Amino acid sequence: MEIVNIDKAGRIVIPGVLRKKLKLNENTKLLIADVKNDILIIKKINIEELAEQLEKDFKNIKIDAIVGKVQSDIKEKIRERHPSVFS
């Protein structure tokens, strides 16, 4: 565990020991999540593996139908709140 600073551009430096141990390089993607009580989680992710897993998970789900339903619901909420937009 090490203490690091945030620079003026909002960057943090991950200590070399951790970069080497976790095999982090300039192309590594990191997911940063705000949990609670000033706790951040930084997780190394592999975009290709994530995409493959999502493809498997959603293989039998009709995404287009879900997207269409969500878009329809959004439009309906807008119509309810701002009727003049669609007149």
Secondary structure, 3 states (H helix, E strand, C coil): CCCCCECCCCCECCCHHHHHHCCCCCCCEEEEEEEECCEEEEEEECHHHHHHHHHHHCCCCCHHHHHHHHHHHHHHHHHHHCHHHHC
